[in-house]
Amino acid sequence: MTQQEMTQTTTPYVEFWNDTLAEKFERFRDILMNGLSYHSRIPLEKLNIEPGARILDVGCGWGDTAIQLARKTGPDGFVLGMDCVDTFLERGRREAEVSGLDNLHFQAEDVERYPFEPEFDFCFSRFGMMFFENPVAAMRNIHRALKPGSELMFIVWRRIEDNPWLGLPKQVVLDYLEPPGEEACTCGPGPFSMANTEVVGKQLEIAGFTDLDFERIDGPVTVGDSLENAVRFQLAIGPAGEVFREAGDEGERRRGEIEQAMQRALAPYHQPEGVVMPSSSWCITARAPQA
């Protein structure tokens, strides 16, 4: 399915992802897909999937987790990977073809609004749920996609204070630039919108889920293979990147001094393998109740 053939409803959030963020994410794909992979690798390694299961991967990005799930469910199973950015999915399609996987399909859609039928045994999402315009509506729609008794598992970031790889760069940029105003363009609620377990628990309950569980995952993330690349990444994506982007010409005018300050701040985390920083996420599980 090409970008022109997408059937998803266009919203400001979907447009912003495709028109503004997609190029930036593509530029730093290795960091986002591999450098942050600890937070999906740990739960996926422990995950038991019944052979032949039908699986939905929400906000699957470049498809690496969907490919892992397709291998887990085996040739008699099926995985549907969904993301609102078709550019991301193209890589997944190529990787699936190279790997000889024919039990996997990638579709460009807005999961919050897609007309699902209850046909999936399991739903997974790595850092996709945080960006829905209306989280409860999205959870309800995912609930519709699941067979009774099926499980939802999704990974979200904990608080910015627990994720210095995002919090520290933001503070550096705010030493030089004003924070974005209320009219700033955004990718949705944001990376920390599901950090509060009480709020997310209530959202899941309203959406109809039961048997909620929150597992904390702490581990390292690699945010660049050098200080220079780590700084470029931070000024393009995430909270620091949002401040820098919304500052416009003033941000570009002060880019040199901001980059120098960022390098100094990140230098203590520079190791032979790259810039490695602490991070923390929630692995959240819930169940669609039996009919």
C-alpha positions in Angstrom: 0.0 0.0 0.0 1.5 3.3 -1.0 1.0 6.7 0.8 -1.6 7.6 -1.9 -3.5 4.4 -1.2 -3.7 4.8 2.5 -7.3 4.7 3.8 -6.6 6.3 7.2 -8.4 9.4 8.3 -6.2 12.4 8.1 -5.8 14.3 11.4 -3.4 17.1 12.4 -1.4 14.5 14.4 -1.2 12.1 11.5 -0.2 14.9 9.1 2.5 16.1 11.6 4.0 12.7 11.8 4.1 12.3 8.0 5.1 15.9 7.1 7.5 16.8 9.9 8.6 13.9 12.0 9.0 11.1 9.5 12.1 12.6 7.9 13.7 13.2 11.3 12.9 9.7 12.5 14.3 8.2 9.3 17.5 10.1 9.8 18.0 8.7 13.3 16.5 5.3 12.6 19.4 3.3 14.0 19.2 5.1 17.4 15.4 4.8 17.6 15.2 1.2 16.4 18.4 -0.3 17.9 19.7 2.1 20.5 16.4 2.0 22.4 15.7 -1.7 21.8 16.5 -2.8 25.4 12.9 -1.9 26.3 11.3 -4.2 23.8 14.0 -6.9 23.9 13.5 -7.7 27.6 9.7 -8.3 27.5 9.7 -10.0 24.0 12.4 -12.5 25.2 10.1 -13.5 28.0 6.9 -13.6 25.9 5.3 -16.9 25.1 3.2 -16.9 22.0 1.0 -19.8 21.0 2.0 -21.0 17.5 -0.6 -19.9 15.0 -1.6 -16.8 17.0 -2.9 -13.7 15.2 -1.1 -10.6 16.5 -1.6 -6.9 16.1 1.5 -4.6 16.4 0.4 -1.0 17.1 2.6 1.8 16.0 5.1 -0.7 14.7 7.4 1.9 13.0 10.0 0.1 10.9 8.6 -3.3 11.7 11.4 -4.9 13.7 9.1 -6.0 16.5 6.4 -7.2 14.1 9.1 -9.3 12.4 10.1 -10.8 15.8 6.4 -11.5 16.6 5.9 -13.1 13.1 8.8 -15.5 13.9 7.3 -16.3 17.3 3.8 -17.2 16.0 5.2 -19.2 13.2 4.0 -19.9 9.6 0.4 -20.8 10.7 0.1 -17.5 12.5 -0.3 -13.9 11.3 1.0 -10.5 12.3 -0.6 -7.1 11.2 1.8 -4.2 11.8 0.1 -0.8 11.8 1.6 2.7 11.8 0.4 6.0 10.5 3.7 6.6 8.6 3.9 4.5 5.5 7.5 5.6 5.0 8.4 3.6 8.1 6.5 0.6 7.0 8.4 0.3 3.7 11.5 -0.8 5.5 9.5 -3.5 7.4 8.1 -4.8 4.1 11.5 -5.1 2.6 12.9 -6.8 5.7 10.0 -9.3 5.8 10.6 -10.1 2.1 14.3 -10.6 2.7 13.5 -12.8 5.7 11.1 -14.9 3.7 8.2 -14.1 6.1 4.8 -14.4 4.4 2.7 -14.4 7.6 3.2 -10.6 8.1 1.4 -7.6 6.6 2.1 -3.9 7.1 -0.7 -1.4 6.8 -0.6 2.4 7.0 -3.6 3.3 9.2 -4.6 5.4 12.2 -5.2 2.7 14.8 -7.4 5.0 16.9 -10.0 5.1 14.1 -9.5 1.8 12.1 -12.7 -0.4 11.9 -11.3 -3.5 13.6 -13.0 -6.9 13.9 -12.3 -9.0 17.0 -9.8 -11.3 15.3 -6.5 -11.0 17.2 -5.1 -13.1 20.0 -2.5 -10.6 21.2 -1.7 -6.9 20.7 1.7 -5.4 21.2 3.0 -1.9 21.1 6.5 -0.4 21.7 6.4 3.3 22.3 3.3 3.8 20.1 0.4 4.2 22.6 1.8 7.4 24.1 1.1 9.4 21.0 -2.6 8.8 20.4 -4.8 11.9 20.2 -7.4 10.3 22.4 -5.8 7.4 24.4 -9.1 6.0 25.7 -10.6 5.9 22.2 -7.5 4.1 20.9 -7.7 1.6 23.8 -11.3 1.0 23.1 -10.6 0.4 19.4 -7.8 -2.0 20.3 -10.2 -3.8 22.6 -12.5 -4.3 19.7 -9.6 -5.9 17.7 -9.0 -8.5 20.4 -10.8 -11.8 20.9 -12.3 -12.2 24.4 -9.6 -13.2 26.9 -6.7 -11.9 24.7 -3.9 -9.8 26.1 -2.6 -6.3 25.3 1.1 -5.5 26.1 2.5 -2.1 25.5 5.7 -0.2 26.5 5.8 3.4 27.4 8.3 5.7 29.0 8.2 6.5 32.7 8.6 10.1 33.9 11.1 12.5 32.3 12.9 12.6 35.7 13.5 8.8 35.3 14.8 9.3 31.7 17.9 11.6 31.8 18.6 10.7 28.2 15.6 12.9 27.4 15.4 15.2 30.4 19.0 16.4 30.5 19.1 17.6 26.8 15.8 19.4 27.3 17.2 21.3 30.3 20.3 22.3 28.3 18.2 23.7 25.5 15.9 25.5 27.9 19.0 27.3 29.2 19.2 29.1 25.8 15.6 29.1 24.4 12.1 29.7 25.5 9.8 26.7 26.0 7.2 26.1 23.2 4.0 28.0 23.5 0.5 26.6 23.6 0.2 26.8 19.8 3.2 24.6 19.2 2.9 21.7 16.7 3.0 18.4 18.5 3.2 14.7 17.7 0.3 14.0 20.2 0.2 13.8 24.0 3.9 13.0 24.1 6.5 10.5 25.3 5.6 10.9 29.0 1.8 11.0 28.7 1.5 7.4 30.1 4.0 7.6 32.9 1.3 7.9 35.6 0.1 4.4 36.4 -3.1 5.6 38.1 -4.1 7.6 35.0 -3.2 4.8 32.6 -4.9 2.2 34.8 -8.1 4.2 34.7 -7.9 4.7 31.0 -7.6 1.0 30.5 -10.5 0.3 32.8 -12.7 2.8 31.0 -11.7 1.1 27.7 -12.9 -2.3 29.1 -9.7 -4.0 30.0 -9.0 -6.0 33.2 -6.1 -7.7 34.9 -3.8 -4.7 34.7 -0.1 -5.0 35.5 2.8 -2.5 35.4 6.3 -3.8 35.3 9.2 -1.3 35.5 12.1 -1.8 33.1 15.3 0.1 33.7 18.2 -0.2 31.3 20.7 1.5 29.0 19.9 3.3 25.8 22.5 4.3 23.2 21.7 7.8 21.9 24.5 8.2 19.4 27.7 6.5 18.3 29.5 9.8 19.0 28.9 13.0 21.0 28.3 14.8 17.7 25.6 12.4 16.5 24.0 12.3 20.0 23.7 16.1 19.9 22.2 16.0 16.4 19.7 13.4 17.5 18.6 15.4 20.6 18.2 18.6 18.6 16.0 16.8 16.1 13.8 14.5 18.2 12.2 14.4 21.6 11.7 17.1 24.2 14.9 19.0 23.4 14.2 18.7 19.7 10.7 20.2 20.2 12.0 23.2 22.0 14.7 23.7 19.4 12.3 23.3 16.5 9.6 25.6 17.8 12.3 28.3 18.5 12.7 28.6 14.7 15.3 31.2 13.7 16.4 31.9 17.2 17.3 28.3 17.7 19.3 28.2 14.5 21.1 31.5 15.6 22.1 29.9 18.8 22.8 26.4 17.5 26.6 26.6 17.9 26.5 27.4 21.6 23.7 25.0 22.3 25.6 22.1 20.6 28.7 22.9 22.6 26.7 23.0 25.9 25.0 19.7 24.9 28.3 18.0 24.2 29.6 19.0 27.6 26.4 17.7 29.3 26.6 14.4 27.5 30.4 13.9 27.7 30.2 11.9 31.0 28.1 9.3 29.3 30.5 8.8 26.3 31.8 5.2 26.2 33.7 3.3 23.5 30.4 2.0 22.0 28.7 5.4 22.0 26.8 7.7 24.3 25.0 5.4 26.7 22.5 6.8 29.2 20.0 5.5 31.8 16.4 5.0 30.9 13.2 3.7 32.4 9.9 2.4 31.0 6.7 0.6 32.0 5.7 -2.7 30.4 2.0 -2.6 30.8 -0.3 -5.7 30.3 -4.0 -5.9 30.3 -6.7 -8.3 29.2 -9.9 -8.1 27.2 -12.3 -10.0 29.5 -13.9 -13.2 28.5 -17.4 -12.8 27.0 
